[in-house]
Amino acid sequence: MKYKELNTDKLYLITGAAGFIGFFLAKRLLEQGCRVIGIDNINDYYDVNLKYTRLKKLKPFENFFFIKGDISDKDAVMQTFEEYKPNVVVNLAAQAGVRYSLENPDAYIQSNIIGFYNILEACRYHPVDHLVYASSSSVYGANKKVPFEESDFVDHPVSLYAATKKSNELMAHTYSHLYNIPATGLRFFTVYGPMGRPDMAYFGFTDKYFKGEPIRIFNNGNFEQDLYRDFTYIDDIVEGIVRLLNNPLIKTEEAAPHRIFNIGNNNPEKLMNFINALEKALGIALGREVKFKKIYEPIKPGDVPATFASTDLLYQEVGFKPETSIEEGLQKFADWYVGYYGTEIEKCNV
């Protein structure tokens, strides 16, 4: 095990700092005494009020500096690196969402390809100790072999979003090889929790419930062949990232200093079991029984039947394996949701 404690003397740059994972990572680093620079363009892909709520929680930290900017603006990225000279960069800024990539592909090329290229260029001209960047379990596409291992063949993405994330891995490897940039890609598996993304299913299901609307479940109503997802609680994601930050791969004659890890729960759940657990968690938070109205539809283009992470490599490297159960994680989400939207919930007739 090569896990080294976080170095609080270093300056950490987090792109997408007002986002779900970016916020929780920044908060964790700041609580441990680190200096953090956050960049985010606060786009309106989902409710910007939630993004500003996250940022408001970071502002009391004296070691936090925020820049409103877009990583697709190369001049702005270069200026930030030149001015602040970060030691460690965590690139979490990206256009997320599989289904939205069918509607607005331009946003994915702009942010995920051009934006990430700009980050790599900045790391080239302003060398860093470690570049950590977000990939996705989506790169595994329709792979049927489970659990998914980092060495699996991933050349058949089934969505543009997945294609951009696979491209990020290839780009990072190339820059790592050419310019000796220690880089680590993280394939996240269905991250959820309090203050999460409203476009994610569990959040959307909860919104629908309080609006008195049915939820749409894309599994054809076939519970025997249900969708499986490796749901990963946000605290587990952050713990995995933090343990890797001060552990870059060292360049050797044989290979570039680039590697990839899965961060998932290693315990896929049927979508219907997850929905049942969410109903129960909301019921506990509200003090009454909760049942969603359900409409079953065909699986959407770009969706994959199952995600299932092998976490052996991550455990071997830093001694960590995510273990938060969906019951525990969803209860924390439900409690937060009811508290955050309390006034609006009271007006709902459900």
N, C-alpha and C positions, 0 to 999 in steps of 0.2 A: 504494500500500500504506500503510495507516494503523496498522500494528502498533506499539504502545508497550510497552516493557518493564514487567514486573510492578512495582507500587509496594509495597515492603516496609513502608512506614509505615502502610498501611491494615490494618484489622482485618477478617478474612474469616470469615464464618459459613457453615458447611457443614452442611446437614441431611442425614441419612442417612450420617453420617461413619463408621459401622461397616460400611457396605455396601461393595460391590465398588468402584464408581467413587469413592464418597466417600472411602474409605480412601486410595486411590492419589493422589487429588487433594490431600487433606490432607497426606500424606507429602511430595509434591512441593513444596507451598507452604512447609511447615516447613523442608525442606532448603534452601530459598532464603531463609530468615530471616524469613518472615512470621509474624504472630500469627494463630492459628486457633482458633475456637470450633467444636466439633463437637456436634451434637445427634443422638441416635438412640434409638429406643424398644426396641431389641434384641428385636424380635418373633421368634416361633419359626416363621416361614414356612419357613426352612431352619435347619440346624444352628447354634445360637447359639455353639457353641464356636469356629467359624470367625470369627464376628463379634468375639468376645473376643480371639482371636488377632490379628486386625487391630489392635484397640485397643491391645493390649499393645505393639505395635511403634510406636505413636504416643506412648505415655506418657513415654518418655525425653526428648522435646522439651519444654523449659521453656516454650515459647510456645504449647503446646497446652492447651486447657481443654475438658473434656468434660462435657456435661449429658445425663443420661439422661432423656429426655422425648419426648412424642408431639406432632407438629405439629398434630394434630387437637384438642389442648387449647389453646384460644385464650388463656386466661389465662397459661398457661406460655410461650407464644410471645411474647406482649406483654411479659411480665416480662423475658424474655431480651433483647429488643430495647431495652427501657428501661434495663436494667442495663448492658449491654455496648456499646450503640450501634455496631453493625457498620457498616463502610463499604461492604462488598461482600457480597452474599448469594448462595450457590449452593444452590438447592433440588434435592437429589437424593433426598430421602426420598419414597418412594412404594411402593404395593403393586404389585409387578412380576408379570409372567407373563401371557401371553395365555390359556392353557388354564385356569389357576386362577380366572380371572375368571368362568368358566362355573359353577364350584362355589361360590364365595364372593363374590358381587358386593358385599355390604355392605362388605367390607374396602377395596374400590376407591373407593367413594363416600366413605368415612370419611377415608382417607388422601389420595387423589389429588384429590378435589374439596374437601372441607371443610378438610383440612390445607393445601392450596395457597391456598385463600381466606384462611386465617389468616395465611399468609406475606404475601400481598398487602396485607391490612389492616395488618399490622405495618410494611410498607414505606411505606404511606400515612401513618401517624401518626409514624413514625420514619424520615424520608427517607434513602435510601441512594444511593450513587454509581452502583450497578449491581446489578440482579437478574438472575442467570443461572439458568435452570431447565431441568430435563430434560423433553424431549418424547420422541418415539419414531418410528422408521420405520413403526411399525404404523399411523400416521395415514393412510398412503397406501392402506391397504386393499387391494383387488384391482385397483388401477390397472395397466393393461397397458402404458402408455407408459413406456419406460425410456430412460435412467436417470431416477429420480425427481428432480424439481426442486422447489425450495421454493415456486415459483409454481403448482404443479399443484393441481388440484381435489381436495380431501380431505374432502368432506362425506359420504362413504359408508363409515364405519368398519365392520369386520366382527367386532369384539369389543368388549366393554365396556371392556377395558383401553385399546384404541385410542380409544374415545369419550371416556374421561376425559382422555387426553393431548391430544386435539383441543380439549376443553373448557378445559384449562389454557392453551392458546395464545390462545383467545378471551378468557378472563378476564384474562390478562396484557396483552393488547392494550387492553382496556377500561380497566384500571387505569392503564396507561401513558398513555393518552389523557386520562383524567380528572384524574390526579394527577401527571403529568409524572414517572413512574417509568421511568428508562432500563432496559429489559428485553430480554433475549436468550434465545430458546428454542432448544434444541439437540435435533435429531432424531437420536438414536443408532441405529446399525445393528449389531445382533447383536454385542455386546461380549463378548470372551473373553480368557482369560489366567490366570496363576497367582493363586491365592486368589480365584477367581471364584465365581459363584453355583452351588451344587450342583443347582439346578433347571434349569440350562441343559443342552441336549442333549449337548454334548461332555463335560461333567462327569458327567452321568448315564450316558453310554455307558461311561466309564472305570470308574465304580462297578460297573456291571453286569458288566464283564469280570472284575474281581477277585472278584466273587461267583459267577462261573461261570454267569451268567444271560445269555440272549440279549438283544440290544438290539432295540427296536421302531422301525422306520423307516416313517414315514407318507408314502410316495410311491407306494403301490400296486404297488411293485416294478417300476415303469415307469421305467427309467433314461434313456429317450429324452426323457421329460417329467418329469425330476427336479425337485425343489425347488432353487431357487437362493437363496443367502444372501450378503449383503455382510458378511462377517465382519470385525470391526474390533478390532485388538489394543488392549489397555487403555492402553499407553503412548501410542498415537496419539490416543486419546480425551482423555487428560489433557493432552497437548500442545496440542490444539485448544482445550480449555477455558482453559488458562493464557494462551494468546495472546489470547483474547477478554476476559479479566477486566478489563483496564485499558483496554478499547476500547469503552465504551458509545456507543450512538447518541445524537446530540444532537438535541433537539427542534427541529423547524422548523414554520413556519406550515402547511406542507402535510401533515405526517404526525406521528403519535405516535412517541416514541423507542423503538419496539419493532421487532425483526426476528427472523428465524428462519434457522438454518443446519442443513444436514445435516452430520453427522460420520460418514462411512463410508469404506470402503476403495476405493470406486469400481472394484471388481473382483469381481463376484459369482462365487461358486464353486458348482458342483454339490454338493449334500449328500453324494453318494457319494464325490466327490473329497475332501471334507473328512474323511469317515470314514476313507478310505484313508490320508490324511495323519496322522490321529490314531493309527491302528494302527502306522504306521511310527515316529512319534515315541515312542510307548510302548515299541516294540521296541528302539529305541536306548537309552532310559532304563533298560530292564531287561536289555539285553544278550541278547535272544532274540526270536524271531519272535512277533508278536502278531496274532491274527485273531479278530474278534468273531463270535459266533454271531448270526445276523440273522433277524428275523421282519419281513415286509413287510405293512403294513396300509394302509387307506384314509387319505387326508388328513383331519386333524381339523378340526372346525368352528372357524372363527376363524383358521386358518392361511392364509397367502397363498402363491401359487406362487413369487413371486420378490421379493427386495428388491435394489435397485441404486441407490446414492447418486450423484447429481451433486455433486461437491465444488467446483465452479467458484466459487460465491459465497464459500465459506470461504477459498479460495486468494486470491481478489481482495482480501479484507478483511485477512487476516493472513499471507499468503504460505506457507500450510501445506497439504499434502495427505498424508493417511495413506498409508504405503507398506510397512508390515510384512507380509511374506508369511505365508500360513497355515503353511508349513513351519517358519519361524522362530518364529512365535508359539506354535504347538502344541508345539514342542520345549521351549520355556520352561515351558509348562503341564505337560507330561509330567514334566519333571525336578523341578518343584516338587511335583507330586502324589506321585511315588514317594518323595521325601524326607519330605514331610509325613505321609503315611500309612504310612511304611516298616514299622513294627512290625506293623500290621494286615495289610499286603500279604504279609509273610513267612508269615503263617498261612494264606493263601489257597492252595488247591490248583488252580492254573491253569498 
